[in-house]
Amino acid sequence: MRFPPAQERAGIWTAEAKLLPNRTTDSGSEAWDMPGAYPWGPGVEGCTGSAYPPAVESETRTDGGTRPAEFWIGEVDRDPALQEELLRAVPDRPRYVRARGLLLRGRCRVVLGPEGRRGAGFFIGDPERPGVCQAIHRPVAGLVAGLLHECSTCLQILTDRENAEHFASLLPGWEPRPATVHVHPNPTEVPAPDGDARLIEGAEFGDDEVLSEFAREERADLEFAASRGPVATVWENDRIVSFCWAVYETESWWDLDGATAPAHRRRGHGRSAAALLIAHLLKAGKRPVWSALDANEASRRMALTSGFRAVDRMIVLTPPEGFVRGPGCA
C-alpha cells in the first residue's frame, strides 16, 4: 500500500493514509498503524508556515555569474530571540528530535540566511558531537556552500526524504543513504529489563576495568553520556557490557542510542538497557525514537523485535571519497 501521491510528495502522515502493522510498503519500508499520530506538512499544528518554504536562490551578478546567498553561522544560546524563532520552524516530531533537542539545549551551531530570508532553510549541528548536520526544510545553494566551507567537521548531512532530489542537484556525487525513524506505539508495555540493569548519572569511571569490554570510542561515548544525563547500563562480573542513553531530548521525545560490547551481543543486553531507560523517561512523559540506517540491519531488527514501528524516512548524505572540506569553524 502506498500513500496517495500528494501525501507521498509532501511527506504527510494521516489517518486516511495509515498502513497496517507488520506489513511492508511498496518502497520496502515497514508499515505502521498509528492513525493521525504523526502528521507533517502545511497547516499542521505546531509547524508554523509551510512545511517546505519557497527557496531563496543565489543572486545573479551583472557579469552573469552568481553570488552565494548570505549566511550566518553561530551558536543560538547567545541569541534567545533567534532560538525561539528557529524552534517555531522545527515542530516536536520524531524526525526532528535531534534538531529540536539541540535548539532546546541551546548549545548548537546553526547556519542560516539573514532575516527576511529564513525561508531558505538552515542547518543545525552539535559542536559536542560533530560529524552530522541536520538540514531543516530546503537550504539553498549559498547556505550549503557556506556550511561546507566553514565546517570541516560536517561529515554528513541528515535531511528529510522529500529533499533528496534537492540535495542531489546541489551535491553531485554525494551518496544518499536511507534511514528509518521508529517509535513505539505502547512504550509502557516494553518488558522489564533482565539481568543486572542499573541507571547511573554523573558518574566518573576511574576504574578502567569497569569499561574494559568496550573499545576506546565506545568508552568515550559512555563517559560523555554519563556526564550529560542518566545512562541505563547492564553489568556482568562487575563490568558494564551494554548501555543506552538519550542523545537528544525534546518536550515529548528522546533519541535512543547505545552500544553492547562485542563479546556480549545477541543476549538481550541492549534490549534490557533500552527498557530501563524507556521506563525512566516515561515518568517525564517522554517517548523513545529509534533511528537507524537501512544498511544497519542489526539495529533495525532490534527495533522491530522490541516493538518499535517505522513512522518516517530520512536521508543521510555522505560525501564522495577525496572530498575536500573547508577550514572548519571553531
Phi, psi and chi 1 to 4 in degrees:
 res  aa     phi    psi   chi1   chi2   chi3   chi4
   1 MET       -  136.1  175.1  178.4  177.1      -
   2 ARG  -115.0  159.5  -68.0 -177.3   63.4   88.2
   3 PHE   -71.3  155.5  -67.1  107.9      -      -
   4 PRO   -54.8  144.5  -25.0   33.9      -      -
   5 PRO   -49.2  -43.6  -27.3   35.4      -      -
   6 ALA   -63.8  -39.5      -      -      -      -
   7 GLN   -73.6  -34.4  -69.6  176.3  -41.6      -
   8 GLU   -61.2  -40.6 -178.7   76.7   19.5      -
   9 ARG   -71.1  -40.2  -72.0 -165.4  -59.7  -88.8
  10 ALA   -83.4  -12.1      -      -      -      -
  11 GLY    73.0   30.4      -      -      -      -
  12 ILE   -95.2  129.6  -57.0  172.7      -      -
  13 TRP  -109.9  118.6  -58.1   70.9      -      -
  14 THR  -135.6  170.6   65.8      -      -      -
  15 ALA   -61.8  -36.4      -      -      -      -
  16 GLU   -66.3  -22.2  -69.4   73.8   23.5      -
  17 ALA  -112.8   24.4      -      -      -      -
  18 LYS   -70.3  158.7   75.7  171.1 -175.0  174.7
  19 LEU  -114.1  166.1  -58.5  179.7      -      -
  20 LEU   -88.8  153.0  -61.0  175.7      -      -
  21 PRO   -69.6  150.2   26.8  -34.8      -      -
  22 ASN    58.8   27.2  -56.8  -44.4      -      -
  23 ARG  -108.8 -179.9  -60.9  -69.7 -178.1   87.0
  24 THR  -126.2  134.7  -56.7      -      -      -
  25 THR   -75.6  168.7   63.9      -      -      -
  26 ASP   -60.7  -27.4  -68.0  -12.3      -      -
  27 SER   -84.9   -3.1   60.5      -      -      -
  28 GLY    97.4   -5.3      -      -      -      -
  29 SER   -85.7  155.7   60.9      -      -      -
  30 GLU   -66.7  151.5  -65.9   87.5   -6.1      -
  31 ALA   -94.2  172.6      -      -      -      -
  32 TRP  -149.1  163.1   60.4  -67.8      -      -
  33 ASP  -135.8   54.6   68.8  -21.7      -      -
  34 MET  -113.3   73.3  -54.9  173.8   72.7      -
  35 PRO   -57.3  126.4   21.6  -33.4      -      -
  36 GLY    71.2    5.0      -      -      -      -
  37 ALA   -77.1  -31.4      -      -      -      -
  38 TYR  -134.4   69.3  -54.5  104.8      -      -
  39 PRO   -80.8  140.3   30.6  -32.2      -      -
  40 TRP  -128.2  150.8  -73.7  -74.5      -      -
  41 GLY   130.2 -179.4      -      -      -      -
  42 PRO   -58.3  140.2  -22.5   33.4      -      -
  43 GLY    83.6    0.0      -      -      -      -
  44 VAL   -79.2  133.4  174.3      -      -      -
  45 GLU   -60.1  135.2 -177.9 -180.0   -2.2      -
  46 GLY    95.6   -7.2      -      -      -      -
  47 CYS  -124.3  104.0 -177.9      -      -      -
  48 THR   -72.4  136.3   57.9      -      -      -
  49 GLY    73.1 -167.8      -      -      -      -
  50 SER   -70.7  148.7  169.3      -      -      -
  51 ALA   -66.1  -27.0      -      -      -      -
  52 TYR  -130.4   88.2  -53.5  108.0      -      -
  53 PRO   -62.2  153.6  -18.9   30.6      -      -
  54 PRO   -61.7  139.1   23.1  -34.3      -      -
  55 ALA   -71.1  146.6      -      -      -      -
  56 VAL  -108.8  106.0  179.8      -      -      -
  57 GLU   -80.7  167.1  -59.5  -61.1  -19.5      -
  58 SER   -61.7  149.9  -58.8      -      -      -
  59 GLU   -82.7  149.6  -59.9  172.4   -3.7      -
  60 THR   -91.6  130.3  -58.4      -      -      -
  61 ARG   -84.4  164.7  -63.5 -159.7  -53.1 -105.7
  62 THR   -67.5  -22.2   54.8      -      -      -
  63 ASP   -86.8    7.4   60.1    3.0      -      -
  64 GLY    93.8  -11.3      -      -      -      -
  65 GLY   -84.2 -168.5      -      -      -      -
  66 THR  -126.5  146.1   58.8      -      -      -
  67 ARG  -109.2  119.5  177.3  170.5   53.5 -109.7
  68 PRO   -55.4  145.5  -22.7   33.4      -      -
  69 ALA   -59.2  145.4      -      -      -      -
  70 GLU   -63.4  152.0  -63.8  178.4   56.9      -
  71 PHE  -143.8  158.3   66.5   91.6      -      -
  72 TRP  -126.6  138.7  176.4   85.8      -      -
  73 ILE  -130.1  132.1 -176.1  166.2      -      -
  74 GLY   179.7 -172.3      -      -      -      -
  75 GLU  -109.2  131.8  -62.8 -178.9    6.8      -
  76 VAL   -75.6  -17.0  -61.5      -      -      -
  77 ASP   -67.1  -11.6   58.9  -10.5      -      -
  78 ARG   -90.1   -2.5  -58.6  173.1 -175.5  174.3
  79 ASP  -142.9   85.6 -170.6  -21.2      -      -
  80 PRO   -56.6  -35.8  -24.4   34.6      -      -
  81 ALA   -64.4  -42.1      -      -      -      -
  82 LEU   -65.4  -40.1  173.5   62.3      -      -
  83 GLN   -58.2  -45.5 -176.8  179.8   14.9      -
  84 GLU   -64.9  -39.2  -72.4  -61.5  -41.1      -
  85 GLU   -61.6  -45.6  176.2 -171.6  -18.7      -
  86 LEU   -70.2  -34.3  -61.5 -176.5      -      -
  87 LEU   -62.3  -34.2  -80.8  168.3      -      -
  88 ARG   -66.8  -22.4  -72.4 -166.3  -64.1  -89.7
  89 ALA   -90.9   -7.6      -      -      -      -
  90 VAL  -123.4   94.1 -176.3      -      -      -
  91 PRO   -67.3  160.5   24.5  -33.6      -      -
  92 ASP   -81.8   79.4 -171.1   11.6      -      -
  93 ARG  -128.0  157.6  -55.4  -68.1 -177.3 -170.7
  94 PRO   -55.7  -37.3  -30.5   38.0      -      -
  95 ARG   -68.8  -18.8   66.5  161.0   51.0  178.8
  96 TYR  -110.6   17.6  -67.1  130.7      -      -
  97 VAL   -61.9  -35.0   63.1      -      -      -
  98 ARG   -68.2  -52.3  175.8 -169.8 -179.8   92.3
  99 ALA   -65.8  -47.1      -      -      -      -
 100 ARG   -68.7  -37.2 -172.4  170.5  179.7   86.0
 101 GLY   -60.1  -40.9      -      -      -      -
 102 LEU   -65.8  -42.2  -79.3  168.4      -      -
 103 LEU   -65.0  -40.7  -73.4  170.8      -      -
 104 LEU   -64.9  -36.9  -72.4  170.0      -      -
 105 ARG   -70.0  -31.7 -171.4 -172.6  -55.5  160.3
 106 GLY    89.4  -28.9      -      -      -      -
 107 ARG   -86.6   74.0  -64.1 -169.1  -57.2  -87.4
 108 CYS  -142.8  161.8   64.2      -      -      -
 109 ARG  -113.4  133.6 -169.4  168.9  -68.7  -86.2
 110 VAL  -123.7  150.7  -63.3      -      -      -
 111 VAL  -124.1  117.6 -179.7      -      -      -
 112 LEU  -150.8  166.1   72.6  165.8      -      -
 113 GLY   -80.5  172.4      -      -      -      -
 114 PRO   -70.1  168.0   27.5  -35.2      -      -
 115 GLU   -55.8  141.8  -69.5 -174.1   49.6      -
 116 GLY    88.7   -9.3      -      -      -      -
 117 ARG  -129.9   26.7  -57.3 -179.2   66.6  177.6
 118 ARG   -72.6  -13.4  -60.3  -71.8  166.0   77.4
 119 GLY   -62.4  -12.5      -      -      -      -
 120 ALA   -71.5   -8.2      -      -      -      -
 121 GLY    87.3 -179.9      -      -      -      -
 122 PHE  -160.9  173.8   51.3   95.3      -      -
 123 PHE  -118.3  147.6  -68.3   99.1      -      -
 124 ILE  -128.3  129.8  -60.1  178.0      -      -
 125 GLY  -129.4  159.4      -      -      -      -
 126 ASP  -106.5  108.5 -174.3  -12.9      -      -
 127 PRO   -65.5  -20.8   23.2  -32.0      -      -
 128 GLU   -84.7  -23.0  -64.5  179.7  -38.6      -
 129 ARG  -134.0   71.0  -68.6  172.8   59.5   85.2
 130 PRO   -69.8  163.8   28.4  -36.1      -      -
 131 GLY   129.4  -32.4      -      -      -      -
 132 VAL  -130.9  130.6  178.1      -      -      -
 133 CYS  -114.9  136.7  -73.1      -      -      -
 134 GLN   -97.4  130.8 -175.9  163.1    0.6      -
 135 ALA   -88.2  129.5      -      -      -      -
 136 ILE  -105.7  123.7  -56.0  -58.8      -      -
 137 HIS    61.5 -134.8  -53.2  -43.8      -      -
 138 ARG  -127.9   83.8  -66.0  177.7  178.2  171.0
 139 PRO   -57.5  138.7  -22.9   33.9      -      -
 140 VAL   -81.4  175.2  -63.5      -      -      -
 141 ALA   -56.0  -39.8      -      -      -      -
 142 GLY   -63.3  -38.7      -      -      -      -
 143 LEU   -71.1  -38.3  -66.6 -176.7      -      -
 144 VAL   -62.9  -44.4  175.4      -      -      -
 145 ALA   -62.6  -40.8      -      -      -      -
 146 GLY   -63.8  -40.7      -      -      -      -
 147 LEU   -61.0  -48.8  171.9   75.3      -      -
 148 LEU   -69.8  -29.6  -60.8 -177.3      -      -
 149 HIS   -77.2  -39.1 -179.4  -93.8      -      -
 150 GLU   -91.0  -26.3  -63.5  -66.8  -29.4      -
 151 CYS  -115.4   90.0  -63.3      -      -      -
 152 SER   -70.0  -18.8   62.8      -      -      -
 153 THR   -82.6   -6.4   56.1      -      -      -
 154 CYS   -80.4   99.0  178.2      -      -      -
 155 LEU   -89.7  -25.7  -53.2  179.9      -      -
 156 GLN  -142.8  157.5  -63.0  175.0  -43.5      -
 157 ILE  -122.0  124.4  -65.7  174.6      -      -
 158 LEU   -95.8  129.3  173.0   66.2      -      -
 159 THR  -144.6  162.3 -176.0      -      -      -
 160 ASP   -65.2  148.0  -54.4  -16.9      -      -
 161 ARG   -62.2  -27.7   62.0  172.5 -177.7  169.9
 162 GLU   -67.8  -15.0  -58.3   83.5   39.8      -
 163 ASN   -98.4    9.2  -65.7  -21.4      -      -
 164 ALA   -58.4  -46.3      -      -      -      -
 165 GLU   -67.5  -37.2  -67.9 -175.6    5.9      -
 166 HIS   -58.9  -48.2  171.3   72.8      -      -
 167 PHE   -74.4  -28.5  -82.2   99.8      -      -
 168 ALA   -61.9  -33.9      -      -      -      -
 169 SER   -75.7  -26.7   65.1      -      -      -
 170 LEU   -92.2  -25.5  -62.1  179.0      -      -
 171 LEU  -127.9   67.7  -61.4  171.2      -      -
 172 PRO   -61.4  137.7   21.7  -33.1      -      -
 173 GLY    94.1  -16.7      -      -      -      -
 174 TRP   -74.2  139.0  -75.2   51.9      -      -
 175 GLU   -88.2  122.3  177.9 -171.8    2.0      -
 176 PRO   -85.7  115.4   28.3  -28.8      -      -
 177 ARG  -106.7  113.7  -54.9  172.4   65.7 -168.5
 178 PRO   -69.4  146.9   24.7  -32.8      -      -
 179 ALA  -136.5  155.6      -      -      -      -
 180 THR  -120.0  137.0  -57.7      -      -      -
 181 VAL  -102.0  126.0 -179.8      -      -      -
 182 HIS  -116.2  147.5  -54.3   80.3      -      -
 183 VAL  -133.3  162.5  -59.0      -      -      -
 184 HIS   -99.7  125.9 -159.8  -65.6      -      -
 185 PRO   -67.1  -29.1   23.2  -33.0      -      -
 186 ASN  -140.9   73.9  -62.0  -64.3      -      -
 187 PRO   -62.9  -20.7   19.6  -31.2      -      -
 188 THR   -67.5  -17.1   56.5      -      -      -
 189 GLU   -95.2    4.3  -61.9  180.0    2.2      -
 190 VAL   -62.9  127.8  172.5      -      -      -
 191 PRO   -57.7  148.5  -22.9   33.3      -      -
 192 ALA   -63.6  150.4      -      -      -      -
 193 PRO   -66.5  149.4   23.3  -33.0      -      -
 194 ASP   -98.7  160.8  -64.9  -35.3      -      -
 195 GLY    75.3 -162.3      -      -      -      -
 196 ASP   -88.4   86.3 -175.7    4.5      -      -
 197 ALA  -104.5  130.1      -      -      -      -
 198 ARG  -133.6  144.7  -47.3  176.0 -164.7  173.7
 199 LEU   -99.8  123.8 -161.9   67.3      -      -
 200 ILE  -123.3  155.2   59.2  176.6      -      -
 201 GLU  -153.1  135.4 -172.8  170.7    1.6      -
 202 GLY    65.9   22.8      -      -      -      -
 203 ALA   -80.6  148.3      -      -      -      -
 204 GLU  -117.0  118.5  -66.7 -175.2    4.0      -
 205 PHE   -90.2   85.7  -58.2   97.9      -      -
 206 GLY   -75.5  -25.0      -      -      -      -
 207 ASP   -91.6  108.5 -176.7    2.5      -      -
 208 ASP   -62.6  -23.7  -72.4  -18.2      -      -
 209 GLU   -63.5  -31.5 -170.3   65.7   22.6      -
 210 VAL   -61.5  -33.6  171.3      -      -      -
 211 LEU  -104.9   11.8  -52.8  178.1      -      -
 212 SER   -66.2  -15.1   60.3      -      -      -
 213 GLU   -78.9  -11.0  -63.2  -71.9  -20.2      -
 214 PHE  -109.3  153.9  -67.9   99.0      -      -
 215 ALA   -75.1  169.0      -      -      -      -
 216 ARG   -57.0  -43.9  179.2 -179.5  -59.8  177.3
 217 GLU   -63.5  -42.5 -177.4  177.6  -13.7      -
 218 GLU   -69.6  -33.6  -68.1  167.5  -31.6      -
 219 ARG   -61.8  -43.8  -68.4 -172.8 -167.8 -169.8
 220 ALA   -61.1  -40.7      -      -      -      -
 221 ASP   -61.2  -44.9  -85.5  -11.7      -      -
 222 LEU   -65.1  -44.2  177.0   52.2      -      -
 223 GLU   -65.4  -39.5  -68.0  177.6  -33.2      -
 224 PHE   -65.4  -42.8  177.4   73.3      -      -
 225 ALA   -61.3  -43.2      -      -      -      -
 226 ALA   -66.5  -26.5      -      -      -      -
 227 SER   -78.1  -17.2   70.7      -      -      -
 228 ARG  -100.0  -29.1  -75.2 -104.7  -60.1 -101.1
 229 GLY   179.7 -171.2      -      -      -      -
 230 PRO   -66.7  143.0   24.5  -33.2      -      -
 231 VAL  -127.7  130.3 -179.3      -      -      -
 232 ALA   -88.8  128.1      -      -      -      -
 233 THR  -127.2  151.9   58.4      -      -      -
 234 VAL  -120.2  133.9  176.1      -      -      -
 235 TRP  -116.7  148.5  -63.2   65.2      -      -
 236 GLU  -144.8  128.1  -82.0 -167.7    1.0      -
 237 ASN    53.0   45.8  -60.8  -39.4      -      -
 238 ASP    63.7   23.8  -63.4  -37.0      -      -
 239 ARG  -130.0  144.2  -61.3  175.5 -179.3  177.2
 240 ILE   -77.3  127.8  -63.1  175.6      -      -
 241 VAL  -114.3  -12.2  -63.2      -      -      -
 242 SER  -158.0  149.2 -175.6      -      -      -
 243 PHE  -149.4  157.5   66.1   91.8      -      -
 244 CYS  -144.0  140.9  176.7      -      -      -
 245 TRP  -150.6  163.3   63.0  -63.0      -      -
 246 ALA   -93.4  106.0      -      -      -      -
 247 VAL   -66.6  -47.5 -170.7      -      -      -
 248 TYR  -133.9  148.0  -54.4  105.2      -      -
 249 GLU  -133.4  140.1  -66.5 -175.6   49.1      -
 250 THR  -116.2 -166.1   68.9      -      -      -
 251 GLU   -65.0  -29.8  -61.1   89.9  -21.5      -
 252 SER  -122.3  -16.6  -54.6      -      -      -
 253 TRP  -131.5  161.4  -54.2   96.0      -      -
 254 TRP  -144.3  148.4   59.3  -83.6      -      -
 255 ASP   -95.4  114.6 -169.4   27.4      -      -
 256 LEU   -80.9  132.3 -178.2  153.9      -      -
 257 ASP  -147.5  161.1 -165.2    8.8      -      -
 258 GLY   170.9 -172.8      -      -      -      -
 259 ALA  -158.7  153.7      -      -      -      -
 260 THR  -125.1  136.3  -60.7      -      -      -
 261 ALA   -58.6  137.7      -      -      -      -
 262 PRO   -50.1  -41.2  -27.4   35.4      -      -
 263 ALA   -73.4   -6.2      -      -      -      -
 264 HIS  -122.1   16.1  -61.9  -92.3      -      -
 265 ARG   -79.8  162.5  -68.9  172.4 -177.5  169.1
 266 ARG    63.8   30.6  -54.9 -176.4   70.6   84.7
 267 ARG  -123.0    7.3  -59.7 -176.8 -169.7  175.3
 268 GLY    85.6    5.2      -      -      -      -
 269 HIS   -66.6  -42.3  -65.3  -40.1      -      -
 270 GLY   -61.3  -39.2      -      -      -      -
 271 ARG   -66.8  -37.5 -166.3  173.2  -65.9  111.2
 272 SER   -66.5  -42.9  -69.2      -      -      -
 273 ALA   -62.3  -43.6      -      -      -      -
 274 ALA   -62.9  -42.9      -      -      -      -
 275 ALA   -60.6  -40.2      -      -      -      -
 276 LEU   -64.2  -44.1  179.4   60.8      -      -
 277 LEU   -72.3  -35.3 -166.4   58.2      -      -
 278 ILE   -59.7  -46.6  -72.0  171.2      -      -
 279 ALA   -62.8  -38.2      -      -      -      -
 280 HIS   -66.7  -46.6  174.6   72.7      -      -
 281 LEU   -78.7  -19.1  -70.8  175.9      -      -
 282 LEU   -63.6  -27.4  -88.5  177.2      -      -
 283 LYS   -64.0  -25.5  -62.7  174.7 -176.9  177.2
 284 ALA   -94.3    7.2      -      -      -      -
 285 GLY    77.6   21.5      -      -      -      -
 286 LYS  -111.5  139.0  -60.9 -174.5  179.6 -175.2
 287 ARG  -111.6  150.6  -57.8  169.6   63.3 -175.3
 288 PRO   -81.3  146.2   30.1  -35.1      -      -
 289 VAL  -118.0  129.1  176.4      -      -      -
 290 TRP  -117.9  108.1 -170.5  -41.6      -      -
 291 SER  -109.1  142.2  -59.6      -      -      -
 292 ALA  -153.2  141.1      -      -      -      -
 293 LEU   -61.6  143.2  -72.8  168.3      -      -
 294 ASP   -60.1  -29.6  -72.2    6.2      -      -
 295 ALA   -70.7  -19.4      -      -      -      -
 296 ASN   -88.1   77.9 -169.9  -15.9      -      -
 297 GLU   -63.6  -34.2  -64.5 -178.2    3.8      -
 298 ALA   -62.9  -44.2      -      -      -      -
 299 SER   -66.8  -42.9 -179.5      -      -      -
 300 ARG   -66.0  -39.1  -64.9 -177.1   65.8 -157.4
 301 ARG   -64.8  -41.1 -177.8  168.4   56.1 -108.8
 302 MET   -65.1  -39.0 -176.9 -179.7  -66.9      -
 303 ALA   -60.2  -46.5      -      -      -      -
 304 LEU   -69.1  -41.2  -64.9  174.9      -      -
 305 THR   -70.9  -18.2   56.8      -      -      -
 306 SER   -87.6    1.6  -61.6      -      -      -
 307 GLY    97.5    1.5      -      -      -      -
 308 PHE   -75.5  155.4  -75.9   75.5      -      -
 309 ARG  -130.8  144.2  -67.4  -67.5  177.6  -96.5
 310 ALA   -71.2  132.5      -      -      -      -
 311 VAL  -126.7  -10.6  -62.7      -      -      -
 312 ASP  -160.4  163.2 -155.7   -2.0      -      -
 313 ARG  -125.7  141.0  -57.9  -79.2  -75.7  166.8
 314 MET  -130.5  171.5  -56.5  -68.7  -77.3      -
 315 ILE  -128.7  133.3  -63.3  -67.3      -      -
 316 VAL  -110.1  116.5  177.5      -      -      -
 317 LEU   -93.3  125.9  -62.3  160.8      -      -
 318 THR  -117.1  130.3  -56.9      -      -      -
 319 PRO   -69.4  156.0   25.7  -33.8      -      -
 320 PRO   -69.9  160.5   25.9  -34.2      -      -
 321 GLU   -61.8  135.7 -173.9  176.0   -5.9      -
 322 GLY    88.8    2.6      -      -      -      -
 323 PHE   -64.0  130.9  175.8   75.8      -      -
 324 VAL   -97.0  120.2  178.6      -      -      -
 325 ARG   -92.5  172.2  -63.6  176.7  177.9   84.3
 326 GLY   -76.0 -173.2      -      -      -      -
 327 PRO   -73.1  -14.2   28.5  -37.7      -      -
 328 GLY    98.0  158.3      -      -      -      -
 329 CYS  -122.0  124.2   50.7      -      -      -
 330 ALA   -83.0      -      -      -      -      -
